[in-house]
Amino acid sequence: MGKRVLMAMSGGIDSSVAAMLLLEQGYELEGVTFRTFDSISESCLAREKGCCSIDAIIEAKHLAEKLGIKHHILDVRELFRNTVIEDFIAQYLQCKTPNPCVLCNPIIKWGKVLDFADELGCDFIATGHYAKISNENGRFFLQKGEDKLKDQTYFLWKLTSEHLSRTLFPLGGLTKSEVRNIAAQHGYVKLSQKKESEEICFVTDDNYRNFLKNNVENIDKFLPKGEIIDKSGKIFGNHNGLYNYTVGQRKGLGVALGYPAYVVGLLKESNKLLLGPREELYSSECIVSDLNLTKYLDLEESFLVNCKVRYRSDGVSSNIFRIDDYRLKIVFEEPVFAITPGQSAVFYDGDDLIGGGIIQ
């Protein structure tokens, strides 16, 4: 009897091709798609893409039937609301810019799915992420996927060695174009041409500001209008509430400073929006907390890494220093643009992911 795998299926091309490949490799598969929405709203029904829309659940179920595998729907609505969505809201109310996928992965996509895998007697779970897993001295850690343009390790840094020891990434050694070709060769031509979705799954109109207004009572009273200033303290007008802005933002500022202006900082205590020229957005260091290390049990007093502070980045050579059990200081060898509190800083040694943390 082959190894039993619980395949996380989104209805999209990546998880679908991953399922096809695992079946060809002799694994025994069951599929699972999780439901995260509180209700079947019109905005949810209207969406044609997204990892947790109703359409996605239906598409995943139909594909599982075609592949001849049993399909399950895992209801995680309450947990998703109380963790991922509540954190998303709380971070914005603290004038930070969160990445909900980073939190969703260990809590939902691995936490609950692994629990369900245990109930079904499955040895592993599998996803359609573009990433690889390696094992040294009993510690499992992530490596960048073969397709560097699609590599998703940046979003997976919170996964532990224990998570990864029971995970399969069938697409880690493939490029996106190869995945599309595999789908077409298996007769799924329409699926092979399916566009990708990069929006936040629960922000159905791609506008997080509307989401916050709809989900936070009296948000405009909690984060009211305030002054727009530069670093000298000069006032240029009023902002519309700090939750409407993020560090590095260029458009929609509503004022003219006489030069191209950017959001340099959100000053929560004084309720002021700090603007400045592009050069004021470059920083040589930052502090990160909420750490997770995988390749190594711990780090030396200082450690040279390649650090990424955003997904679409090549990263920069950096030294990381332990401050205490919960925090690291990152010193960049060249200044980095628009380091944003609430986002992730992820550390690499070549293609190996060492760990990561949340920018403070």
C-alpha positions as CSV (number, residue, x, y, z in Angstrom):
1,M,0.0,0.0,0.0
2,G,1.4,3.4,-1.0
3,K,1.7,6.4,1.3
4,R,-1.5,8.2,2.0
5,V,-1.6,11.9,1.2
6,L,-4.2,14.6,2.0
7,M,-4.0,17.0,-1.0
8,A,-5.0,20.6,-0.3
9,M,-7.0,21.5,-3.4
10,S,-8.0,25.1,-4.3
11,G,-9.5,24.4,-7.7
12,G,-6.6,26.2,-9.4
13,I,-4.0,24.8,-11.7
14,D,-1.2,24.4,-9.2
15,S,-2.9,22.2,-6.7
16,S,-4.6,20.3,-9.5
17,V,-1.4,19.4,-11.3
18,A,0.2,18.6,-7.9
19,A,-2.6,16.0,-7.4
20,M,-2.1,14.5,-10.8
21,L,1.7,14.1,-10.3
22,L,1.2,12.5,-6.9
23,L,-1.2,10.0,-8.3
24,E,1.2,9.1,-11.0
25,Q,3.9,8.6,-8.4
26,G,1.8,6.0,-6.7
27,Y,0.5,7.9,-3.7
28,E,-3.0,7.3,-2.3
29,L,-4.8,10.6,-2.4
30,E,-7.7,12.3,-0.7
31,G,-8.5,15.9,-1.4
32,V,-9.5,18.7,0.9
33,T,-10.7,22.3,0.4
34,F,-11.4,24.5,3.3
35,R,-14.2,27.0,3.7
36,T,-13.3,30.2,5.3
37,F,-16.2,32.6,4.7
38,D,-18.9,33.2,7.3
39,S,-21.6,33.2,4.6
40,I,-22.1,32.8,0.9
41,S,-22.2,36.5,0.1
42,E,-22.9,38.0,-3.3
43,S,-19.3,39.3,-3.4
44,C,-18.0,35.8,-2.7
45,L,-20.2,34.1,-5.3
46,A,-19.2,36.7,-7.9
47,R,-15.6,35.8,-7.7
48,E,-14.2,33.5,-10.3
49,K,-10.9,32.9,-8.5
50,G,-9.4,32.7,-5.1
51,C,-8.3,29.9,-2.9
52,C,-11.4,29.9,-0.7
53,S,-14.3,31.2,-2.8
54,I,-17.4,29.0,-3.2
55,D,-16.5,28.6,-6.9
56,A,-13.1,27.3,-5.9
57,I,-14.7,24.7,-3.6
58,I,-17.0,23.5,-6.4
59,E,-14.1,23.4,-8.9
60,A,-11.9,21.4,-6.5
61,K,-14.7,18.9,-5.9
62,H,-15.3,18.4,-9.6
63,L,-11.6,17.9,-10.3
64,A,-11.3,15.4,-7.4
65,E,-14.2,13.4,-9.0
66,K,-12.4,13.4,-12.4
67,L,-9.2,12.1,-10.7
68,G,-11.2,9.5,-8.8
69,I,-10.3,10.7,-5.4
70,K,-12.5,11.4,-2.4
71,H,-13.0,15.1,-1.7
72,H,-13.6,16.8,1.7
73,I,-14.7,20.3,2.7
74,L,-13.1,21.4,5.9
75,D,-15.1,24.2,7.7
76,V,-12.6,26.5,9.3
77,R,-14.8,29.7,9.2
78,E,-14.7,30.3,13.0
79,L,-11.0,29.8,13.4
80,F,-10.2,31.8,10.2
81,R,-12.3,34.7,11.5
82,N,-10.8,34.6,15.0
83,T,-7.2,34.4,13.9
84,V,-6.4,35.5,10.3
85,I,-9.1,38.1,9.9
86,E,-8.9,39.4,13.4
87,D,-5.1,39.8,13.2
88,F,-5.5,41.5,9.8
89,I,-7.8,44.1,11.3
90,A,-5.8,44.5,14.5
91,Q,-2.6,45.1,12.6
92,Y,-4.2,47.9,10.5
93,L,-5.6,49.5,13.6
94,Q,-2.1,49.6,14.9
95,C,-1.0,51.3,11.7
96,K,0.9,48.3,10.4
97,T,0.5,46.5,7.1
98,P,0.0,42.7,7.6
99,N,0.4,39.8,5.3
100,P,-2.5,37.5,6.1
101,C,-1.2,34.5,4.1
102,V,1.9,34.3,6.3
103,L,-0.4,33.7,9.3
104,C,-2.9,31.5,7.5
105,N,-0.3,29.0,6.4
106,P,0.7,27.6,9.8
107,I,-2.8,28.0,11.4
108,I,-5.1,26.9,8.6
109,K,-3.3,25.3,5.7
110,W,-1.0,23.3,7.9
111,G,-2.4,23.4,11.4
112,K,-6.0,22.3,10.7
113,V,-5.2,20.3,7.5
114,L,-2.6,18.3,9.4
115,D,-5.1,17.6,12.2
116,F,-7.6,16.4,9.5
117,A,-4.9,14.3,7.9
118,D,-4.4,12.5,11.2
119,E,-8.1,11.9,11.4
120,L,-8.0,10.3,8.0
121,G,-4.9,8.3,8.6
122,C,-2.8,10.2,6.1
123,D,1.0,10.2,6.3
124,F,1.5,13.5,4.5
125,I,-0.3,16.6,3.3
126,A,0.6,18.2,-0.1
127,T,0.0,21.6,-1.7
128,G,0.6,23.3,-5.0
129,H,3.2,25.7,-3.6
130,Y,6.4,26.4,-5.6
131,A,8.9,25.4,-2.9
132,K,11.2,22.6,-2.0
133,I,12.0,20.9,1.3
134,S,15.4,19.7,2.5
135,N,16.5,17.8,5.6
136,E,19.8,18.1,7.5
137,N,20.5,16.5,10.8
138,G,16.8,15.8,11.4
139,R,15.7,19.4,10.8
140,F,13.4,20.1,7.8
141,F,13.6,23.4,6.1
142,L,12.4,25.2,3.0
143,Q,14.4,25.8,-0.2
144,K,13.5,28.1,-3.0
145,G,11.5,26.5,-5.9
146,E,13.0,25.9,-9.3
147,D,11.0,28.7,-10.8
148,K,12.5,31.7,-9.0
149,L,9.8,34.0,-10.4
150,K,7.1,31.8,-8.7
151,D,9.0,30.8,-5.6
152,Q,6.6,31.0,-2.6
153,T,8.9,30.4,0.3
154,Y,8.6,34.0,1.4
155,F,5.0,33.3,2.5
156,L,5.9,30.0,4.1
157,W,8.5,31.1,6.6
158,K,6.3,30.4,9.6
159,L,6.1,26.7,8.9
160,T,8.1,24.7,11.4
161,S,10.4,21.7,10.9
162,E,7.6,19.5,12.2
163,H,5.2,20.9,9.6
164,L,7.6,20.4,6.8
165,S,8.5,16.8,7.9
166,R,5.0,15.8,6.8
167,T,4.7,18.0,3.7
168,L,5.1,17.3,0.0
169,F,5.6,20.0,-2.7
170,P,5.2,18.2,-6.0
171,L,5.8,21.5,-8.0
172,G,9.0,22.5,-6.3
173,G,11.2,21.3,-9.2
174,L,9.0,22.7,-12.0
175,T,8.4,26.0,-13.7
176,K,5.0,27.6,-14.1
177,S,5.1,27.0,-17.9
178,E,5.9,23.3,-17.3
179,V,2.9,23.0,-14.9
180,R,0.6,24.5,-17.5
181,N,1.9,22.1,-20.1
182,I,1.3,19.1,-17.8
183,A,-2.3,20.3,-17.3
184,A,-2.8,20.5,-21.0
185,Q,-1.2,17.2,-21.7
186,H,-3.6,15.6,-19.2
187,G,-6.5,17.0,-21.1
188,Y,-7.3,20.0,-18.9
189,V,-6.7,22.7,-21.5
190,K,-9.1,25.2,-19.9
191,L,-7.4,24.7,-16.6
192,S,-4.0,25.2,-18.2
193,Q,-5.0,28.6,-19.3
194,K,-6.6,29.7,-16.1
195,K,-5.4,33.1,-14.8
196,E,-3.9,33.4,-11.3
197,S,-5.2,35.3,-8.4
198,E,-2.9,37.3,-6.1
199,E,-5.5,39.3,-4.1
200,I,-6.3,38.7,-0.4
201,C,-8.9,35.9,-0.5
202,F,-11.3,37.5,2.0
203,V,-11.0,41.1,0.5
204,T,-13.4,40.4,-2.3
205,D,-13.1,43.7,-4.2
206,D,-9.3,44.0,-3.7
207,N,-9.9,47.1,-1.5
208,Y,-8.7,46.5,2.0
209,R,-10.0,50.0,3.1
210,N,-13.6,49.0,2.2
211,F,-13.1,45.7,4.1
212,L,-11.9,47.6,7.2
213,K,-14.8,50.0,7.0
214,N,-17.3,47.1,6.7
215,N,-15.8,45.1,9.6
216,V,-14.7,47.7,12.1
217,E,-17.5,49.7,13.7
218,N,-16.8,53.4,13.8
219,I,-13.3,53.0,12.3
220,D,-13.3,56.7,11.3
221,K,-13.7,57.6,14.9
222,F,-11.1,55.1,16.1
223,L,-8.6,56.3,13.4
224,P,-9.9,59.8,12.5
225,K,-8.6,62.4,10.1
226,G,-5.4,64.2,11.1
227,E,-2.6,66.3,9.9
228,I,-0.2,65.6,7.1
229,I,3.3,66.7,7.9
230,D,6.9,66.4,6.7
231,K,9.9,65.7,9.0
232,S,10.2,69.4,9.8
233,G,6.7,69.4,11.2
234,K,5.3,71.6,8.4
235,I,1.6,70.9,7.9
236,F,0.3,70.3,4.3
237,G,-3.3,69.3,4.9
238,N,-5.3,66.5,6.4
239,H,-5.3,62.8,5.9
240,N,-8.4,60.6,5.8
241,G,-7.5,58.2,8.7
242,L,-4.2,56.4,9.0
243,Y,-5.6,53.0,8.0
244,N,-5.9,54.4,4.4
245,Y,-2.2,54.5,4.0
246,T,0.9,52.4,4.1
247,V,4.6,53.1,4.1
248,G,6.0,53.7,0.6
249,Q,2.6,54.8,-0.8
250,R,2.9,57.3,-3.6
251,K,-0.7,57.7,-5.0
252,G,-3.8,59.0,-3.4
253,L,-2.2,61.4,-0.9
254,G,-4.3,64.4,-1.8
255,V,-1.6,67.0,-1.2
256,A,1.2,68.6,-3.2
257,L,4.6,69.1,-1.5
258,G,6.3,70.5,-4.6
259,Y,8.2,67.2,-5.2
260,P,7.2,63.6,-5.6
261,A,6.1,62.7,-2.1
262,Y,5.7,59.3,-0.4
263,V,4.3,58.0,2.9
264,V,7.4,57.8,5.1
265,G,5.6,56.9,8.4
266,L,2.3,56.5,10.2
267,L,2.5,58.3,13.5
268,K,-0.2,56.6,15.5
269,E,0.3,58.4,18.8
270,S,0.0,61.9,17.3
271,N,-2.4,60.7,14.5
272,K,-0.2,62.3,11.8
273,L,0.8,61.1,8.4
274,L,4.5,61.7,7.6
275,L,5.4,62.4,4.0
276,G,8.7,62.9,2.4
277,P,10.9,62.4,-0.7
278,R,11.8,58.9,-1.9
279,E,15.3,59.1,-0.3
280,E,13.7,59.3,3.2
281,L,12.3,55.8,2.7
282,Y,15.7,54.1,2.6
283,S,16.8,52.4,5.9
284,S,20.0,50.6,6.9
285,E,18.5,48.4,9.6
286,C,15.3,47.2,11.2
287,I,14.0,45.0,14.1
288,V,12.0,41.9,13.7
289,S,10.1,39.8,16.2
290,D,7.8,36.7,16.2
291,L,10.7,34.7,15.0
292,N,10.7,31.2,13.4
293,L,13.9,29.4,12.6
294,T,14.0,26.1,10.7
295,K,17.4,25.2,9.2
296,Y,19.2,25.9,12.4
297,L,18.1,25.4,16.0
298,D,19.6,28.8,16.8
299,L,21.9,31.4,15.3
300,E,25.3,32.5,16.1
301,E,25.7,36.0,17.7
302,S,25.8,37.4,14.2
303,F,24.9,35.7,10.9
304,L,25.3,36.8,7.3
305,V,22.2,36.2,5.2
306,N,20.3,37.4,2.2
307,C,17.2,39.2,3.5
308,K,13.9,39.8,1.7
309,V,11.5,42.4,3.2
310,R,9.0,41.9,0.3
311,Y,8.0,39.1,-2.0
312,R,8.9,40.8,-5.2
313,S,12.5,41.4,-4.2
314,D,15.9,39.8,-4.8
315,G,16.9,40.5,-1.2
316,V,20.0,42.2,0.1
317,S,23.1,40.9,1.9
318,S,22.5,41.5,5.6
319,N,23.8,40.7,9.1
320,I,21.4,39.5,11.6
321,F,22.0,39.9,15.4
322,R,20.2,38.3,18.3
323,I,18.7,40.9,20.6
324,D,16.9,38.4,22.8
325,D,14.8,35.2,22.4
326,Y,12.1,37.1,20.6
327,R,13.8,39.7,18.4
328,L,16.6,40.1,15.8
329,K,18.3,43.2,14.5
330,I,18.9,43.2,10.8
331,V,21.7,45.5,9.4
332,F,21.6,45.8,5.6
333,E,24.8,46.1,3.6
334,E,23.0,48.6,1.4
335,P,19.9,50.7,2.3
336,V,16.5,49.1,1.6
337,F,13.5,50.9,0.3
338,A,10.2,51.2,2.2
339,I,10.7,48.8,5.1
340,T,7.1,48.3,6.3
341,P,6.0,47.4,9.8
342,G,3.8,44.4,9.9
343,Q,5.4,42.8,6.8
344,S,7.8,39.9,6.9
345,A,11.6,39.8,6.8
346,V,12.8,36.4,5.5
347,F,16.4,35.2,5.7
348,Y,18.1,33.0,3.2
349,D,21.5,31.2,2.9
350,G,21.6,30.7,-0.9
351,D,18.4,28.9,-1.7
352,D,17.9,27.7,1.9
353,L,15.4,29.5,4.0
354,I,16.8,30.0,7.5
355,G,13.8,31.7,9.1
356,G,11.9,34.9,9.3
357,G,10.2,37.5,11.5
358,I,7.7,40.3,11.5
359,I,9.1,43.8,10.9
360,Q,8.5,46.2,13.9
